[in-house]
Each structure stands twice: as C-alpha cells, then as structure tokens.
Amino acid sequence: MHKKNIKIDTRTVVGVAVFSALAFVLSLVIRFPVMFLTFDVKDAIICTSAFIYGPIAAPIVALLTALLELITNISGTGLYGFLMNFLSSAALSTVASLVYRKWRTLNGAIVSMLAAVIAMVAVMMGANLLITPYYMTGGSVAAVAKLIPSVLLPFNLAKGLLNAAITLLIYKPIKIAMKRAGLLSKEKATGKTLAEEFRFTRSTGVILVCAIFMIALSVILFYMLLH
C-alpha cells in the first residue's frame, strides 16, 4: 500500500510539473500586447490541470508558471508581472476547479468556467487598484480606477472568456489521452474504444456552442479595446 501511494504521488507531482512547463511554453508561443497589457492563453492549461488534479493543483501550477515567467523575464515586468500573473491564473483555475469538483456534470463544467471568469475579473480589478499604483509611473488609485471601465475590465473579461472556452475544448481530450497512457492512476478504465470516447454527443455539441459563444464575445471585447 505504501508503494502504491508513493507511485500515485509521484505521478501527480510529475503531472503538475509537466502542466506548469506546458503553460510556460504556451505563454512564450502565444502572447501579444493589448495596449500596455499582455494577452496569453496559458490559463487554459492551468485550468485543465486543476480539473484533473483538483483545487490544490491550481495555485501550485499558477505559482510555478508565474515563477518561470519571472525568472526568464519574458514579460519584462518583474515582480509586478509575477504578482499579477499569479493572481489571475490562480483565481481562474482555483474557482473553476472548486465548482467542478462539487458539480461534475456538463452544466457543472460550464458554470464552473463562468464563475471562474467572474472571480478572476473581480480579483484583478482589486489587484489593479491595490498593486498597480505602486508600479505605474506617476500612478494613483484614481488614475487606475479610470482605466477599469475602458481597459482593465474588458481586457480581463476577454482574456478570461477565451481561456475558459479553450479549457472547455481541451479538457476532455487531454484527460482521455492521459488516462489511456496510464498517467491517471485513480481513473478506472471505461472499456470504451477510442472512437467511442471521442464520439460527437449532445454534451460535445453544447460544449462546442458555449465555447464558440465565449470566443466570439472575447473577440468583440478585444476589437473594442484595439479600436
């Protein structure tokens, strides 16, 4: 029994490390500036890891990814970027995982991501008011507050929605692949073939429609920011 527990813990540790590395690589490959902010889709990987390993994994993967970004200085924002990256990723992934853990259904998955986006936006509005003035040249709480309706709110909402949509699309395929590779020791075999597990169902259709809607809304928000 002791050996089995060690094996399970090792798989989880390795999985968390791999997801952290994947999130970091994704932040390198897909990132582009939106005014003075930077958009990336690493949170989709972090949320997926939280869905698979549970709420405890969420802040851990978020922290490791943010540390890698700080060490490599890819954002060029130093400690400020580290704090904001961690808070954003941790808020989104932790809330999503907590809700989905209690409500592991199709509706639960969708509601968990919507709740996570709302939580992330709320956390980032507070963080911008409390932290950003210390790092913005000539900044103040009042100056940052003026940016909330026109820049900070739509940016974080767009970023959250797009990452939520990607999470909904990639979670099941990644989990199935990991389960078939024997990387999830707690998951029992379903006896289904690969074609059966990936078949298009009503649930798949609902997820696809919701993801498309979120992506469309995110694109509209980004367009408004850039114009």
C-alpha positions in Angstrom: 0.0 0.0 0.0 2.9 2.3 0.9 4.5 1.8 -2.5 1.2 2.4 -4.3 0.7 5.7 -2.5 4.3 6.8 -3.5 3.5 5.9 -7.1 0.3 7.9 -7.1 2.1 10.9 -5.5 4.9 10.7 -8.0 2.5 10.7 -10.9 0.7 13.8 -9.6 4.0 15.6 -8.9 5.2 14.9 -12.4 1.9 15.8 -13.9 1.8 19.2 -12.1 5.4 19.9 -13.2 4.6 19.0 -16.9 1.5 21.2 -16.9 3.5 24.1 -15.4 6.1 23.7 -18.2 3.4 23.5 -20.8 1.7 26.6 -19.5 5.0 28.4 -19.5 5.8 27.3 -23.1 2.4 28.4 -24.2 2.9 31.8 -22.7 6.1 32.1 -24.8 4.5 30.9 -28.1 1.1 32.7 -27.8 1.4 36.2 -26.4 0.6 39.6 -27.8 0.3 43.1 -26.5 -3.1 44.7 -26.0 -2.2 48.4 -25.2 0.1 48.2 -22.2 -1.2 44.7 -21.2 -0.2 41.3 -22.5 -2.6 38.6 -23.5 -1.8 34.8 -23.4 -3.7 31.5 -23.2 -1.6 29.7 -20.5 -4.6 29.8 -18.1 -6.4 27.2 -20.2 -3.6 24.7 -19.4 -3.6 25.7 -15.8 -7.3 25.3 -15.5 -7.1 21.9 -17.2 -4.5 20.7 -14.7 -6.8 21.9 -11.9 -9.7 20.0 -13.3 -7.6 16.8 -13.5 -5.6 17.1 -10.2 -8.0 19.1 -8.1 -8.2 22.6 -6.5 -4.8 22.2 -4.7 -3.0 21.9 -8.0 -4.5 25.2 -9.3 -2.4 27.7 -7.2 0.7 25.4 -7.4 0.7 25.3 -11.2 -0.2 29.0 -11.3 2.7 29.8 -9.0 5.3 27.6 -10.8 4.3 29.2 -14.2 4.5 32.7 -12.8 7.9 31.9 -11.3 9.2 30.6 -14.6 8.0 33.8 -16.3 9.7 35.9 -13.6 13.0 34.0 -13.8 13.1 34.3 -17.6 11.7 37.8 -17.5 9.6 37.2 -20.6 7.1 39.8 -19.6 9.7 42.4 -18.7 7.5 43.5 -15.7 9.5 41.9 -12.9 7.8 41.3 -9.5 4.7 43.3 -10.6 4.1 40.9 -13.5 4.7 37.9 -11.3 2.1 39.0 -8.8 -0.5 39.9 -11.4 0.1 36.7 -13.4 -0.1 34.5 -10.3 -3.3 36.2 -9.0 -5.0 36.0 -12.4 -4.2 32.4 -13.1 -4.8 31.2 -9.5 -8.2 32.9 -9.2 -9.4 31.5 -12.5 -8.2 27.9 -12.1 -9.0 27.6 -8.4 -12.6 28.7 -8.6 -13.2 26.6 -11.7 -11.8 23.5 -10.1 -13.7 24.0 -6.8 -17.0 24.4 -8.5 -16.4 21.5 -10.9 -15.3 19.2 -8.1 -18.7 19.6 -6.4 -20.7 19.5 -9.7 -19.0 17.1 -12.2 -21.6 17.4 -14.9 -21.9 19.2 -18.2 -23.7 22.0 -16.5 -21.1 22.0 -13.8 -18.3 22.4 -16.3 -19.9 25.4 -18.0 -21.0 27.1 -14.7 -17.5 26.4 -13.2 -15.8 28.3 -16.0 -18.3 31.2 -15.9 -17.9 31.5 -12.2 -14.1 31.4 -12.6 -14.2 34.2 -15.2 -16.2 36.4 -12.8 -13.9 35.6 -9.9 -10.8 36.3 -11.9 -12.1 39.6 -13.2 -13.1 40.7 -9.6 -9.7 39.7 -8.2 -7.8 41.5 -11.0 -9.9 44.7 -10.5 -9.0 44.7 -6.8 -5.4 43.8 -7.6 -5.1 46.6 -10.1 -6.4 49.1 -7.6 -4.1 47.9 -4.8 -0.9 46.9 -6.6 -0.7 48.7 -9.9 -0.3 52.3 -8.4 3.0 51.2 -6.9 4.4 50.2 -10.2 2.8 52.7 -12.6 4.9 55.8 -13.1 3.0 58.7 -11.6 0.2 56.3 -10.9 -2.5 56.6 -8.3 -5.6 54.7 -7.3 -7.7 57.3 -9.0 -5.7 57.0 -12.3 -6.0 53.2 -12.3 -9.8 53.4 -11.5 -10.3 55.5 -14.6 -8.8 52.7 -16.7 -11.2 50.0 -15.3 -14.3 50.5 -17.5 -12.4 51.2 -20.7 -9.3 49.0 -20.5 -8.9 46.7 -17.5 -12.4 45.3 -17.2 -12.9 44.4 -20.9 -9.3 43.1 -21.2 -9.6 40.7 -18.2 -13.1 39.7 -19.2 -12.0 38.9 -22.8 -8.9 37.0 -21.5 -10.9 35.0 -19.0 -13.6 34.1 -21.5 -11.1 33.0 -24.2 -9.2 30.8 -21.7 -12.4 29.4 -20.4 -13.5 28.5 -23.9 -10.2 26.8 -24.7 -10.4 24.9 -21.4 -13.8 23.5 -22.2 -12.5 22.3 -25.6 -9.3 20.7 -24.5 -10.1 19.2 -21.1 -11.8 16.0 -22.2 -9.3 15.1 -25.0 -6.3 15.7 -22.6 -7.9 13.7 -19.8 -8.7 10.8 -22.1 -5.2 10.8 -23.6 -3.7 10.8 -20.1 -6.0 8.1 -18.9 -5.2 5.8 -21.8 -1.5 6.5 -21.3 -1.8 5.3 -17.7 -0.9 8.7 -16.2 -4.0 8.9 -14.1 -3.9 6.1 -11.6 -7.2 6.9 -9.9 -9.1 6.8 -13.2 -10.8 3.4 -14.0 -10.9 2.0 -17.5 -14.3 2.6 -19.1 -14.0 -0.3 -21.6 -14.8 2.1 -24.4 -12.8 2.3 -27.6 -11.0 5.4 -28.6 -13.7 6.2 -31.2 -16.4 5.8 -28.6 -14.7 8.1 -26.2 -14.2 10.8 -28.8 -17.6 10.4 -30.5 -19.7 13.5 -31.0 -22.5 13.7 -28.5 -25.1 16.2 -27.3 -22.7 17.2 -24.5 -20.0 17.7 -27.0 -22.3 19.9 -29.1 -23.3 22.0 -26.0 -19.6 22.5 -25.1 -18.8 23.5 -28.6 -21.6 26.0 -28.8 -20.7 27.5 -25.4 -17.0 27.7 -26.4 -17.8 29.4 -29.7 -20.0 31.9 -27.9 -17.3 32.7 -25.4 -14.7 33.1 -28.1 -16.9 35.4 -30.2 -17.6 37.6 -27.1 -13.9 37.6 -26.3 -13.0 38.7 -29.9 -15.6 41.5 -29.8 -14.1 42.8 -26.5 -10.6 42.7 -27.9 -11.7 44.5 -31.0 -13.3 47.2 -28.9 -10.0 47.6 -26.9 -7.9 47.9 -30.0 -10.2 50.4 -31.7 
